[in-house]
Amino acid sequence: MSLGILRAPVTNAYKVAALRPALGIYAARSVHTSKAAQAPETIPTSASSASEPITTLAMRGSNQLSLEQPQNKAEYVLSTLDKVVNWARQGSIWPMTFGLACCAVEMMHMAAARYDQDRLGVVFRASPRQSDVMIVAGTLTNKMAPALRKVYDQMPEPRWVVSMGSCANGGGYYHYSYAVVRGCDRIVPVDIYVPGCPPTAEALLYGMLQLQRKMRKNRKSVLWYRK
């Protein structure tokens, strides 16, 4: 009788009960429950201490970080001049209306009274010679691509381009069409991409805020001096 009990097959319930202590040990050692996971991840190297975060190591030696820290008096003056110019430039953005499809309706919505882009210094202009930003809103076709480049070349420097909507970003719904350019960045350089089909007026407004943020980081005078 005792040998029959010993030779009986082990059921799944007994297997699960036997595995629970082992699973508890691994759960205690889990990354999500450990205190080390809550601390910033570090890369111990010979040149840096073991407690230095990755973000600091990544920013060290980057071009933008070096431009933000002037190395002499001349760079300090030029950097301050760049900040003043960028402050004035970001408060007077004059985009050119280049509506191509339904995204242009949301662009008009941003200019209406509900969002009032004028309070940010954004004023639409009908002439590319008076504009510094081009908002490509909608589907860009192959037939319209030369006109887009021609208008972009007429804009004075410095100039920026905002790609609004999935069609302008990469073709969108008409990506596999023979008549559509798969992204306006194949024709002109793009600074800000606004996703959506179509993107809301809030998304385009956020894109304009990101463009202002990019303008604030411009340090052309310091780059010219270091050459």
N, C-alpha and C positions, 0 to 999 in steps of 0.2 A: 504493500500500500504506500509506503514511504517512497519507494523507488518510482512509482507512478506519478506521485506528486512532483518529484524532482524532474522527471522527464516531460512534464506538461509544457506546452508552448507558452511563451511569454506574450501577453496581450499588449495592445498599444497603450493602454492606460498605465501599465507598469513601466513601459519605455518612457513615456512622457514624465512620469513621476521621477524616474531615475535621471532624466536630463535636466530637470529644473534646477538643481544645485549648480550644475556647470553653467547653465545659462545665466544664473544670478551672478556668478563670478565675472563673466564677460560684460554683463550689464553694468556692474560696478566700475569696470575699467573703460566704459564707453567714453568717447570724446565729448558727447553732449553733456554728460554728467560730471565730467572732471573739471576741476578748478583751473587747470591749465588752458582749457579751451576758451574760458572767459577772458583771459589776458590777451593783449595784442600779439599777433604772430611775429616771431623774430627770426632773423637770419644771423646766426653767430658766425662772424668772420674775424680774421686777424686784424683787419683795419678798423672794425667797429666793435662796440660792446655788444654783449649778448642780449641786452634789454632794449636795444634800439628798434623801433617799429619798422615794418617794411615800407610804409609810406615815406618815412624820412629817408630811407636808403634809396628809394626810387626817385625822389625829388632831388637828391644830391647829384650834382653833375648835370642836371637837366638844363636845357637852354633857357627856359622861362625863369627858373629860379636864379640863374646867374644874371639875367637881365634885371631882375627885381632888386638885386644887391649891387649898387654902384661900387666900382673899385677905386675911383679917384674923384676929385672935385669936378672935373669936366663931365664925367658920366653922371654925377649927381645933378648937375645943372640940366643936362640934356634929358635925364629921366624925369625931372620935375616938369620940364617943358612938355614932354610927351604926355604926362598926366593931365596937364592943363588943356592941351589940344584935344586929347581923347575925351575929357569931360565935356568940352564944348561940342565936339562932334557927335557924341552919343545923345546929346539933347536936341539935336537938329537933324534927325534922319529924314531924308526926302526920298521915299521909294517911288519908283515909276510903275504905273499901272500896266501890267502885262497879263491880263486875264485871258486864259485860253479855253476854259471849260467851266464846269459847275463850281470848282474851287473859288472862282472869282466872286461868287455870291457871298461866300463866307469872308472873303477879303473886304468886300463892301460892308459886310456886317460889322467888321472890326472898326471901320471908319465911322459907323453910325453912332447915335447918341448913347446906346447901351454900354458900349465899351470905350468909346471916345479916345481913339488913339492920339488925338491932338495933345492930350495932357502929358504924353510921353515925348512930345516933340516930333511925332511922326506925321508928316504932311505929304499927301500924294501930289505928284507932279506928272504932267502929261508929256513933258519933253525929256528925253534921255540926257540932254546937255545940262539940265538943271537937277539931275538926280544923282544920288550916290548909292542907292540900293535898288536892285531889281527883284521883284517878287514874281517868280514864274509859277502861276497858279493854273494848273490844268494840264491837259494832254498836249504834248509837243509832237507834232507830225514832222515828217521829213520835208515837207514843202515849207513849213514854217521855220525850220531850223536855220536857214541862212538869214532870215529876217531877225531872228533872235540874236545871232552873232553880230549882225550889223548894228543893231540897237545897243548891244553891250559895248561894242567898240566906240560908240559915240559918247559913252558915259565918262566923265572926268575921273581921274585918280584922286584919292583912293575910292574904290568901289567894291560893293559886296553883292552877293546873290543869295536869295532865299528860295529854296525849292519847296513849294507847297503842294502837298498831296501825293498820293501813291503814283499817279501817272507821271508827274514831274520827277519823282524820285527814281523810278525804275520801270516805267511803262504801265504799271498798275493793271487794271482790268484788260487793257489792250496790249499787254506785254508781247504777245505772239503775233500781233498784227504786222503786216508787211509795211504799213504806212506810218508807224509810230516809232519815235526815237525812244529807246529803252533807257531813259534817264537824261535829263537836261545837262548833267555833268559831263556828258560826252561832247557838248558844244561849248559850254562856258564853265569856269570853275565855280563850285558851289561852296558857300560858307556854312549855311544852316539848312538842315533838312527837317521839314515838318511833316510827320506821317499822318495818315488818315485818308479816308475816301468817302466824302471829303473831310478834311480836318475842320474842327470847329473854330469859331472865332477866338475862343480862349487859347487853343493850341497855337494859332498864328501869333497871337499876342505874346504868348510865352516864347515863341521863336524870336520875336523882336527883342524881348528882354535878354535872351541868350546872345543875340547879336550885339547888343549894348555891352554885355559882359566881355565879349570877345574884343570889342573896340577898346575897352579899358586896359587890356593886357598888351596893347600894341606899343612896341618900343623901337620904332624905326630909327629914331635919332641915335640911340645908343648903338644899334647895329651898324649904322653908317660910321660912327666914330671908331668902332672897333675894327673896321676894315682897314 
